[in-house]
Amino acid sequence: MSKSLVLAEKPSVAREIARVLGCRNANRSFIEGDRYVVTWALGHLIELKMPEEYDNKYKTWRLEDLPIIPDQMEIKPIKQTRGQFQAIQKLAKRQDLSELIIATDAGREGELVARWIIEKINWHKPIKRLWISSQTDKAIRTGFNQLKPAKDYDKLYHSAVCRSEADWLIGLNISRALTTKYNDSLSAGRVQTPTLSMILNREQAIQAFRPEPYWTLHIDLGDSLATWQRGDQSRITSLKEAEAIKTKIIGQDAIVQTLSVKTKHEKQPLPYDLTELQRDANRKFGFSAKKTLNVLQNLYEHYKIVTYPRTDSRYLTHDIASTMPERLKAISSAYGDVTRPILHRQNGKVLAAYVYNDAKVSDHHALIPTEEPVFMSDLSEDERQLYDMIVRRFLALFYPEYSFQSLRAELNVNGETFILKKSTQIEAGFKQLTASASEKGVANRTHLEKGQKLPIKNVRLDEKMTEPPARYSEADLLTKMEKYGLGTPATRADIIEKLLQAESIDRVSGHLRPTGKGKQLIDLVNQDLKSPELTAQWERQLEEIAKGHGNPKQFMENIRKQTIQLVREVKESEQSYKIQNLTGSKCPECGSPMKEVRDRDGGRVLVCINRECGFRKRKDPKLSNKRCPHCHKKMEMHHGKAGIYFQCRTCGIIEKADQTKKKADKRETRRLLNKLNSSSEPIGNSLADALKSAMDKNKD
């Protein structure tokens, strides 16, 4: 009997698919059943070749060799994961496998992961595509009963290839050109450079700002304040004028000149897409965009309680309507007080019907809970907070609109105009889900009439100063990136992290600012490359290619021309550059100056500026995986006379390393790996899980 080869993106997802499909025979690199053989990538297994793999001369970085533009871009297995690729390659030669089912993430990058593997293993048999928006057992079974022809996603693959090759050509060539010309590690790219430029522009506006005083004038009417206004201005720029107006109105009554009372309605908010969730999580909890994505991925893959994370849509397709009662029941254990009335009163029918819009859903619908029951006690604090945001936004769809009375009155006080504005709640609607106890009461409505006299209880003159624009938070930056089409929901978090790691920007008190290195870098690159308009145009073209309306060949021809122009400008530039963070230390290997950089773990490292030398040493002690028993932060690893010891930088606690235990742990790790490789039972842990288990024993 012939079988199907199923290719998942990660071991954890592969194990779940294998379990649902009834595959029980576990191997080191695949799980087999009667009808399916499930294997996995480890993220990407294939990548574009590096320049030196086209020609050995590119091993040495020289400005005169740029730009590097291969006639045909080639791919290769990634060295670190070659073993898993070879295992898939071996499986592909089995005669009993009649088709391949792509089960990688249902998106542009997931398509690229699978297609490059398929290309390198020379698979020529039929290919089908699993396309699902959640990892629940029901979704997996339904998806396998509704497999699509892989050719339906060829355009998505072409778009992914264009994106990858464009980033290689522009990012690699410009970064090499800048690095070799200015003798410092300088990173530029198709998306990260315009993102950096926006942060720098905001910083320049802040630095150029000069505060100026102004005054505002208010009258106290007892239950409300009215604000002075002339035309569309509510600020008075002269103290003398402000005091003159105050003197003029003291002891006078306010007379209602015009009155407008309207009943307004606020629609229920749409469910989250990834970018909107990252924005709100940053504002509410201070989560970085990367942290939100990581936590969300765990809710999707491990707990299976939310739908596909990397979505760019906030709408749902009409076929989701029939699943609403089941989704409400799944969250009832934690939100029963809300879901039970909805199920009883309206049988799980949403009141915000406009959420169903098939035309506004491309690859994946909005982020909502799945039909998988949730157990809140299993979730970490971060996971609970993020899940609660998603659920409350979802539940809002089942509530009425928020309605309120909006009052605007224009008051005359001895010839001066004051504006009174008030909003009074009529129906709380969906805002019941987020309102505090003090907000849930219905306020008394204000009753005014035209011509009515209102006694003024007090006149208040306030002095204020104009304020500069604030530095971008990640929420602000995500909004700007979305507006200009920089990156995709799936890549924006990585772009911000890349800028931080390259030390082009800093994160200070939750806000982003350019470093000295970042400021200089922007001055070195072409105006078009730092302009969000050009990158937004490229992103639109990639989207058009994915939809089948764009020409991949034409897109790449333009990218190659652009690469040549950008490199030429770097070569011909007369701009100067000063290496940042130079120290007084000299390299012990070549005598060149050393600069200080931050390592991935946050520690400081001294690096030789001579790239051919490459010497580096840690300035701060290395952080270990051992946690402080008091504050639970990672402890520093030190080498003393008595051997290795750990010290908490925060608490000062010192613990000696147990050498005997360490050796035992190595044996335990090998034993676990051997058991993993030889086990005939379903795999419960991946390689990383096994190693983590051994490390956890060490902590105990």
Buried (B, 14 or more C-beta within 10 A) or exposed (E): EEBBBBBBBBBBBBBBBBBBBEBBBBBBBBBBBEBBBBBBBBEBBBBBEEBEEBEEEBEEBEBEBBBBBBEEBEBBBBEEBEEBBBBBBEBBEEEEBEBBBBBBBBBBBBBBBBBBBBEBBEBEEEBBBBBBBBBBBBBBEEBBEEBEEBEEBEBBBBBBBBBBBBBBBBBBBBBBBBBBBBBBBBBBBBBBBBBBBBBBBBBEEBEEEEEEEBBBBBBBBEEBBBBBBEEEEBBBEEEEEBBEBBEBBEEBBBBBEEBEBEEEEEEBBBBBBBBBBBBBBBBEBEBBBBBBBBBBBBBBBBBBBBBBBBBBBBBBBEEBBEBBBEBBBBBBEBBEEBBEEBBEEEEBBBBBEEBBBEEBBEBBBBBBBBBBEBEBEEBEEBBBBBBBBBBBBBBBBBBBBBBBBEBBBBBBBEEBBBEBEBEBBBBBBBBBBEBEEEEEEEBEEBEBEEEBEBEBEEBEBEEEEEEEEEBBBBBBBBBBBBEBBBBBBBBBBBBBEBBBBBBBBBBEEEBBBBBEBBBBBBEBBBEBBBBBEBBBBBBEBBBBBBEEEBBBEEBBEBBBEBBBEBBBBBBEBEEEBEBBBEEEBEBEEEEBBBBBBBBEEEBEBBBBBBBEBEBBEEBBBBBBEBBBEEEEEBBBBBEEEEEBBBBBBEEEBEEEBEEEEEEBBEEBBEEBBEEBEEBEEEBEBBBEBBBEBBBEBBEE
